[in-house]
Structures are given as structure tokens and as C-alpha cells.
Amino acid sequence: MTQKSLKLRGIQGRVFSLMRSLNMTEDELSKVMGISRTTLRRRLSGLSRFRPEELEAFAHLAGTSSKWFHEVA
């Protein structure tokens, strides 16, 4: 998945932008969330939804609330 090919909105976009701002790789984020990299890619592409516990784990690492992922920009 390249940055050029991504035009993400909503939760997927927020997860992706936070991952990049923290200089994390997909592999690192998938480990934090407790999912495979393939599953993370499916979630980022919108083929499946992030589970609350996955967002909570990432939010905890980032020092924010999981509610941030659901806020409208």
C-alpha cells in the first residue's frame, strides 16, 4: 500500500495518518493491535472494520482516546 494510492477517510484515514505521524510501519501497528499485517491492510482499505479493542490498543500507545478515531474533522 503506497501513500499515493491512499485517499482514506474516516477511521481508516485517522489510523493511517496517526501511524505515519508516529513513524510506524504496518508491521509495528499490526503487532500493537494484535492482528496480522494482512488484516491491518484489509481494515485500512475498508474491506473490514477495525474492532474497538484494536483502536483502543493503538490509542493507548499514541496517548489519545479511542474516541478520537470516530470524531468528525
Sine and cosine of phi, psi and omega as CSV:
sin_phi,cos_phi,sin_psi,cos_psi,sin_omega,cos_omega
0.00,0.00,0.86,-0.51,-0.01,-1.00
-0.97,-0.22,0.40,-0.92,0.00,-1.00
-0.89,0.46,-0.59,0.81,-0.02,-1.00
-0.90,0.43,-0.57,0.82,-0.07,-1.00
-0.99,0.12,-0.11,0.99,-0.05,-1.00
-0.99,-0.12,0.79,-0.61,0.16,-0.99
-0.69,-0.72,0.98,0.20,-0.16,-0.99
-0.99,-0.11,0.53,-0.85,0.06,-1.00
-0.80,-0.60,0.19,-0.98,0.11,-0.99
0.89,0.46,-0.59,-0.80,-0.07,-1.00
-0.88,0.48,-0.70,0.72,-0.01,-1.00
-0.85,0.52,-0.70,0.71,0.01,-1.00
-0.90,0.43,-0.63,0.77,0.01,-1.00
-0.93,0.37,-0.67,0.75,0.04,-1.00
-0.88,0.48,-0.74,0.68,-0.03,-1.00
-0.89,0.46,-0.72,0.69,-0.05,-1.00
-0.92,0.39,-0.60,0.80,0.04,-1.00
-0.93,0.36,-0.64,0.77,0.05,-1.00
-0.85,0.53,-0.72,0.69,-0.01,-1.00
-0.93,0.38,-0.65,0.76,-0.02,-1.00
-0.92,0.40,-0.42,0.91,0.06,-1.00
-1.00,-0.03,0.11,0.99,-0.02,-1.00
0.81,0.58,0.66,0.75,0.02,-1.00
-0.99,-0.13,0.50,-0.87,0.12,-0.99
-1.00,-0.02,0.24,-0.97,0.08,-1.00
-0.88,0.47,-0.59,0.80,0.01,-1.00
-0.89,0.45,-0.71,0.71,0.01,-1.00
-0.90,0.44,-0.70,0.71,-0.02,-1.00
-0.92,0.40,-0.64,0.76,0.01,-1.00
-0.88,0.47,-0.59,0.80,0.05,-1.00
-0.92,0.40,-0.66,0.75,0.04,-1.00
-0.87,0.49,-0.66,0.75,-0.04,-1.00
-0.99,0.16,-0.23,0.97,0.00,-1.00
0.97,0.25,0.53,0.85,0.01,-1.00
-0.76,-0.66,0.24,-0.97,0.04,-1.00
-0.97,0.24,0.30,-0.95,0.04,-1.00
-0.90,0.43,-0.58,0.82,0.05,-1.00
-0.88,0.47,-0.69,0.72,0.03,-1.00
-0.90,0.44,-0.66,0.75,0.04,-1.00
-0.86,0.51,-0.70,0.72,0.01,-1.00
-0.89,0.45,-0.61,0.79,0.06,-1.00
-0.90,0.43,-0.64,0.77,0.01,-1.00
-0.92,0.38,-0.70,0.72,0.00,-1.00
-0.91,0.42,-0.53,0.85,0.00,-1.00
-0.99,0.14,-0.15,0.99,0.02,-1.00
1.00,0.02,0.09,1.00,0.02,-1.00
-0.95,0.30,-0.40,0.92,0.10,-1.00
-0.54,-0.84,0.33,-0.95,-0.07,-1.00
-1.00,-0.06,0.51,-0.86,0.13,-0.99
-0.94,0.34,0.64,-0.77,0.07,-1.00
-1.00,0.07,0.48,-0.88,-0.02,-1.00
-0.81,0.58,-0.64,0.77,-0.03,-1.00
-0.93,0.36,-0.48,0.88,0.06,-1.00
-0.94,0.35,-0.71,0.70,0.03,-1.00
-0.91,0.41,-0.61,0.79,0.01,-1.00
-0.89,0.45,-0.68,0.74,0.01,-1.00
-0.89,0.46,-0.68,0.73,0.01,-1.00
-0.93,0.36,-0.68,0.73,0.02,-1.00
-0.87,0.50,-0.66,0.75,0.01,-1.00
-0.87,0.49,-0.73,0.69,0.02,-1.00
-0.87,0.48,-0.64,0.77,-0.07,-1.00
-0.99,0.14,-0.15,0.99,0.01,-1.00
0.97,0.25,0.55,0.83,0.02,-1.00
-0.73,-0.68,-0.01,-1.00,0.04,-1.00
-1.00,-0.08,0.55,-0.84,0.06,-1.00
-0.90,0.43,-0.32,0.95,0.04,-1.00
-0.91,0.42,-0.44,0.90,0.02,-1.00
-0.84,0.55,-0.57,0.82,-0.02,-1.00
-0.91,0.42,-0.39,0.92,-0.08,-1.00
-0.99,-0.14,-0.13,0.99,-0.03,-1.00
-0.94,0.35,0.57,-0.82,0.06,-1.00
-1.00,0.07,0.77,-0.64,-0.03,-1.00
-0.97,0.26,0.00,0.00,0.00,0.00
